[in-house]
């Protein structure tokens, strides 16, 4: 059986945590390749300034996404995977709340536009006004994706991600090559594809017979109660990931943000395998009432730590020629920020896994506290360093905050699991063997489905 056949079989079937993680990682790798191709095309067609404008304008609906999600993404996975007897009520409650929340945040953004736009008046006003409705459909798509994860519909989850990233590539090509590099056309097309993807995601979810019919009632109170506890985590996520973008957009010119976005792109792809394990781990931790979940999470922490260190070194080694080859000489100043961001991804990956496990055992409040600590540190350091050091200061602030945020999260996980930090972070011999076995079985021969770890 050829590599393509094995890939197809692996991505479309469900099995153990490792296999589900590989499913998501392989699908995410396809998305990564499409996303990088989209960024290369965008950089070549629109240049540093145009890339910076697209990054900043897109950041506003992305921020509204995390504000409007109200924790519904994690809530969807948690309730649908844990309470199988009320799947229909939980699914449609979350879908209803997604619509309501999306409409509210988009309306609020329009009403307050004159206030917040003053900080970013160097960017085209019209583009912000066009892009704001994207937030509603981003919220719908995100909660539908999380619902598919809770349903253990890994194939549909992967498919929805790939379709969205592929269509993003299409609109870059159409707006850049066929419509005269029109930024206005880009954002109009962006809205159109999000409408399509959210509708397609709903269709995929409703293929499940358990939710094909609308229930008579909703499960509002418990879902809102859990979502309210998770909600601060959602706000922290966007501030952790994009606070540096806001500060660069405020202090520096659009071309600097365009250059920095390339460093972010190359370093963030390290977290794709982390995200794959995180997404596969969360529903399992949520559904496991025994202490076995801690051993599973600790193994994931060790494997992720090893993989992220190796991948960081590889990207650092090839980063400079890669930027020159793919994006052009104008983006070479992204290399030094990239090195600091690669260092930041190592503790960030550990923080994501430990935080996902902590939320899964019903302690989302602790994750919010750790996250706020990281955001405050990043904000203060960024505010001090970016005006003096530019985008290099932004990456240095992010690296420092990532290490200081991950430490208390890991200590808390260690206390809850009654396992030492050493046993959570330093790979064991069986972890090396697991990685070698999984890679060898994928490359050499198709692996039989089963329920092993």
C-alpha positions in Angstrom: 0.0 0.0 0.0 1.4 3.4 -1.0 2.1 6.4 1.3 -1.0 8.2 -0.1 -3.2 5.3 0.7 -1.8 5.0 4.2 -2.3 8.8 4.7 -5.9 8.6 3.6 -6.6 5.6 5.9 -4.9 7.2 8.9 -6.7 10.6 8.5 -10.1 9.1 8.0 -10.3 6.5 10.8 -10.5 6.8 14.6 -8.5 4.9 17.1 -6.2 5.5 20.1 -5.1 8.9 21.4 -1.8 8.6 19.5 -3.7 7.7 16.3 -6.3 10.4 16.7 -3.4 12.9 17.4 -1.7 11.7 14.2 -4.9 12.1 12.3 -5.3 15.7 13.4 -1.6 16.4 12.9 -1.5 15.0 9.4 -4.7 16.9 8.5 -3.2 20.0 10.2 0.0 19.5 8.2 -2.0 19.7 5.0 -3.6 22.8 6.4 -0.2 24.2 7.3 1.1 23.6 3.8 -1.8 25.4 2.3 -1.5 28.2 4.9 2.2 28.7 4.2 1.5 28.7 0.5 -1.2 31.3 1.1 1.2 33.4 3.1 3.9 33.1 0.5 1.5 34.2 -2.2 0.2 37.1 0.0 3.7 38.3 0.8 4.8 38.1 -2.9 1.6 39.8 -4.2 0.9 42.4 -1.5 4.4 43.1 0.0 5.3 43.8 3.6 2.8 46.7 3.9 -0.1 44.9 2.3 0.6 41.8 4.4 0.7 44.0 7.5 -2.7 45.6 6.6 -4.3 42.2 6.0 -2.9 40.9 9.3 -4.1 43.9 11.3 -7.6 44.0 9.8 -8.1 40.3 10.1 -7.0 40.5 13.8 -10.2 42.5 14.7 -12.7 39.8 13.8 -10.4 37.2 15.2 -10.4 39.1 18.5 -14.2 39.3 18.3 -14.2 35.5 17.8 -12.6 34.9 21.2 -14.7 37.5 22.9 -17.9 36.2 21.4 -17.1 32.5 21.9 -17.8 32.9 25.6 -15.9 29.6 26.2 -18.4 27.7 24.0 -15.7 25.9 22.0 -14.3 24.0 25.0 -17.8 23.7 26.4 -19.0 22.0 23.3 -16.3 19.4 23.4 -16.7 18.9 27.1 -20.5 18.5 27.2 -21.0 16.5 24.0 -18.2 14.0 24.9 -19.1 13.7 28.6 -22.9 13.7 28.6 -23.9 11.4 25.8 -27.5 11.1 26.9 -28.1 14.8 26.1 -26.2 15.3 22.9 -29.0 16.9 21.0 -29.9 19.4 23.7 -26.2 20.3 24.2 -25.4 20.7 20.5 -28.3 22.9 19.7 -27.9 25.0 22.9 -24.3 25.7 21.9 -25.3 26.5 18.3 -28.0 28.9 19.5 -25.7 30.6 21.9 -23.1 30.9 19.1 -25.5 32.8 16.9 -26.6 35.1 19.7 -23.1 35.8 20.9 -21.8 36.5 17.4 -24.6 38.9 16.6 -23.9 40.8 19.8 -20.2 41.2 19.4 -20.4 42.3 15.7 -23.0 44.9 16.6 -20.9 46.1 19.5 -17.9 46.4 17.3 -19.8 48.6 14.8 -21.2 50.8 17.5 -17.8 51.4 19.1 -15.9 51.7 15.8 -15.2 55.4 16.1 -13.6 54.8 19.5 -11.2 51.8 18.9 -10.3 52.8 15.3 -8.5 55.8 16.5 -5.6 53.6 17.7 -5.2 52.1 14.2 -6.1 55.1 12.0 -3.0 54.3 9.8 -5.0 51.3 8.4 -7.8 51.7 5.8 -11.1 52.4 7.6 -13.2 50.7 4.9 -11.5 47.4 5.3 -12.3 47.2 9.0 -16.0 47.9 8.3 -16.1 45.2 5.6 -14.3 42.6 7.8 -16.2 42.9 11.0 -19.1 40.4 10.2 -16.5 37.7 9.7 -16.6 37.3 13.5 -20.1 35.8 13.5 -19.2 33.1 11.1 -15.8 32.4 12.8 -17.7 31.8 16.0 -20.2 29.4 14.3 -17.4 27.5 12.5 -15.3 27.2 15.7 -18.1 25.8 17.9 -19.2 23.4 15.1 -15.6 22.2 14.8 -15.5 21.6 18.6 -18.8 19.8 18.5 -17.4 17.4 15.8 -14.5 16.8 18.1 -16.8 16.0 21.0 -18.7 13.6 18.8 -15.4 11.9 18.0 -16.0 12.7 14.3 -12.3 13.1 13.5 -12.7 12.8 9.7 -15.3 15.6 9.6 -13.2 17.7 12.0 -10.2 17.4 9.8 -12.2 18.0 6.6 -13.7 21.2 7.8 -10.2 22.6 8.7 -8.8 21.7 5.4 -11.7 23.1 3.4 -11.4 26.4 5.2 -7.6 26.8 4.7 -7.9 25.8 1.0 -10.6 28.4 0.4 -8.4 31.0 2.1 -5.6 30.2 -0.4 -8.2 30.5 -3.2 -9.2 34.0 -2.2 -5.6 35.2 -1.9 -5.0 34.0 -5.4 -8.2 35.5 -6.8 -7.8 38.9 -5.1 -4.1 39.1 -5.8 -3.9 37.7 -9.3 -7.3 38.3 -10.9 -8.6 41.4 -9.1 -5.6 43.6 -9.2 -4.3 43.0 -5.7 -7.4 44.5 -4.3 -7.5 44.4 -0.5 -11.2 45.3 -0.5 -12.0 42.3 -2.8 -9.9 40.0 -0.5 -12.1 40.8 2.6 -15.3 40.5 0.7 -14.3 37.1 -0.5 -13.2 36.2 3.0 -16.7 36.9 4.3 -18.2 34.7 1.5 -16.1 31.7 2.3 -16.8 31.9 6.0 -20.5 31.8 5.3 -20.0 28.7 3.2 -17.7 27.0 5.7 -20.0 27.5 8.7 -23.0 26.2 6.7 -20.9 23.2 5.5 -19.8 22.5 9.1 -23.5 22.5 10.3 -24.3 20.0 7.5 -21.4 17.7 8.6 -22.5 17.8 12.2 -26.1 17.0 11.4 -25.1 13.8 9.6 -24.9 12.3 13.1 -28.3 10.7 13.7 -28.2 11.7 17.4 -28.5 15.4 16.5 -30.2 15.3 13.1 -33.5 16.5 14.7 -33.9 19.8 16.7 -34.8 19.1 20.4 -37.8 20.6 22.1 -35.8 22.3 24.8 -32.3 23.6 25.5 -29.8 22.9 28.2 -28.9 26.5 28.9 -28.1 26.7 32.6 -25.4 24.1 33.0 -23.8 25.0 29.7 -23.7 28.8 30.5 -22.3 28.0 34.0 -19.4 25.9 32.6 -18.8 28.4 29.7 -18.6 31.3 32.1 -15.8 29.5 34.0 -14.0 28.7 30.7 -14.6 32.1 29.2 -11.6 33.9 30.7 -9.4 31.3 29.1 -10.8 32.3 25.7 -9.9 35.9 26.3 -6.5 35.0 27.5 -5.9 32.9 24.4 -6.3 35.8 22.0 -4.3 38.1 24.2 -1.5 35.6 24.5 -1.4 34.9 20.8 -2.0 38.4 19.4 -1.3 41.0 22.0 2.1 41.6 20.4 0.3 42.3 17.1 -1.9 44.9 18.7 1.2 46.6 20.2 3.2 46.5 17.0 0.1 47.8 15.0 -0.1 50.7 17.6 3.6 51.6 17.8 5.0 50.7 14.4 4.1 51.0 10.7 2.1 48.3 8.8 5.2 46.9 7.0 6.8 46.0 10.4 3.7 44.0 11.3 3.8 42.3 7.9 7.5 41.3 8.5 6.7 40.1 12.1 3.7 38.0 10.9 6.2 35.9 8.9 8.2 35.1 12.0 4.9 34.2 13.8 3.8 32.0 10.9 7.0 30.0 10.9 7.2 29.6 14.6 3.5 28.9 15.2 3.6 25.9 13.0 5.6 24.1 15.7 2.5 24.2 17.8 0.5 22.2 15.3 1.5 18.9 16.6 0.9 20.2 20.2 -2.6 21.3 19.1 -3.3 17.9 17.6 -2.4 16.1 20.8 -4.3 18.8 22.8 -7.5 18.3 20.8 -7.3 14.5 21.0 -6.4 14.6 24.7 -9.1 17.0 26.0 -12.2 14.8 25.4 -10.5 11.8 26.8 -9.5 13.6 30.0 -13.0 15.1 30.3 -14.6 11.6 30.0 -12.1 9.8 32.3 -13.2 9.6 35.9 -10.1 7.8 37.0 -6.5 8.9 37.8 -5.3 7.2 34.6 -5.9 10.5 32.7 -2.9 12.0 34.5 -0.5 9.3 33.3 -1.8 9.8 29.8 -1.4 13.6 30.0 2.1 13.3 31.4 3.2 11.1 28.6 1.9 13.7 26.1 3.8 16.4 27.9 7.1 14.4 27.6 6.6 13.6 24.0 5.6 17.2 23.1 8.6 18.6 25.0 11.0 16.4 23.0 9.4 17.1 19.6 9.2 20.9 20.1 12.9 21.1 21.1 13.9 19.1 18.0 11.6 21.1 15.7 12.8 24.4 17.1 16.4 23.6 16.4 15.6 22.5 12.9 13.6 25.6 12.0 16.3 27.8 13.5 18.9 26.2 11.3 17.0 26.7 8.1 15.0 29.8 9.0 17.2 32.5 7.2 17.5 30.8 3.8 13.8 29.7 4.1 12.6 33.3 4.6 14.7 34.5 1.7 13.6 31.8 -0.7 9.9 31.8 0.1 9.0 35.4 1.0 11.8 37.5 -0.5 14.6 39.7 0.8 12.1 42.3 2.1 11.1 39.9 4.9 14.6 38.9 6.0 14.4 41.1 9.2 11.9 38.5 10.5 14.7 36.0 11.2 16.0 37.3 14.5 12.5 37.6 16.0 11.9 34.1 14.7 14.7 32.8 17.0 13.2 34.2 20.1 9.7 33.0 19.1 11.0 29.5 18.6 12.3 29.5 22.2 8.9 30.7 23.3 7.1 27.8 21.6 8.7 25.2 23.8 7.1 26.3 27.1 4.0 27.4 25.2 3.5 23.8 24.0 3.8 22.5 27.5 1.4 25.1 28.8 -1.2 24.1 26.2 -1.2 20.5 27.1 -1.1 21.0 30.9 -3.9 23.7 30.7 -6.0 21.4 28.5 -5.7 18.7 31.2 -6.5 21.1 34.0 -9.7 22.3 32.2 -10.6 18.7 31.5 -10.6 17.9 35.3 -13.0 20.8 35.9 -10.5 23.5 37.0 -10.7 26.1 34.2 -10.3 29.0 36.7 -6.7 28.0 37.4 -5.9 28.1 33.7 -7.4 31.6 33.5 -5.2 32.8 36.4 -2.0 31.5 34.8 -3.1 32.9 31.5 -3.7 36.4 32.9 -0.2 36.3 34.4 1.3 35.6 31.0 -0.8 38.3 29.3 0.2 40.9 31.8 3.9 40.1 31.6 3.7 40.1 27.8 1.8 43.4 27.7 4.1 45.2 30.1 7.3 43.9 28.5 6.0 44.6 25.0 4.9 48.1 25.9 8.5 48.8 27.2 10.5 46.9 24.5 8.6 47.5 21.2 9.1 51.3 21.0 12.9 50.8 21.7 13.6 47.5 19.9 10.8 47.1 17.4 9.7 43.7 16.4 12.7 42.1 18.1 11.4 43.5 21.4 8.0 42.0 20.7 9.5 38.5 20.3 11.7 38.9 23.4 8.7 39.9 25.5 6.7 36.9 24.2 9.5 34.5 25.0 9.9 35.7 28.6 6.2 35.7 29.3 5.8 32.2 27.9 8.4 30.7 30.2 7.0 32.5 33.3 3.4 31.5 32.5 4.1 27.8 31.8 6.0 27.3 35.1 3.0 27.6 37.5 0.7 25.7 35.2 3.2 22.8 35.2 3.6 22.9 39.0 -0.2 22.8 39.4 -0.5 19.9 37.1 2.3 18.1 39.0 0.5 18.6 42.3 -2.8 17.4 41.0 -1.3 14.4 39.3 1.0 13.6 42.3 3.8 13.3 39.7 7.2 15.1 39.8 8.0 17.7 37.2 10.9 15.6 36.1 8.6 12.7 35.3 6.2 15.0 33.4 8.9 16.7 31.3 11.8 14.4 30.7 11.1 11.7 28.1 11.3 8.1 29.2 12.7 5.3 27.2 9.2 4.1 26.3 8.4 7.5 24.9 11.3 7.3 22.5 10.1 3.8 21.6 6.6 5.0 21.1 7.6 7.7 18.7 9.9 5.4 16.7 7.2 2.7 16.6 4.5 5.1 15.4 6.7 6.6 12.7 8.0 3.3 11.5 4.5 1.7 11.4 3.2 4.6 9.3 6.1 4.7 6.9 6.7 1.0 6.5 3.3 -0.7 6.8 -0.3 0.3 7.6 -1.1 -0.1 11.3 -4.1 -2.1 12.4 -6.8 -0.2 14.2 -6.9 -0.8 17.9 -7.3 0.9 21.3 -3.7 1.0 22.5 -2.1 4.2 23.5 
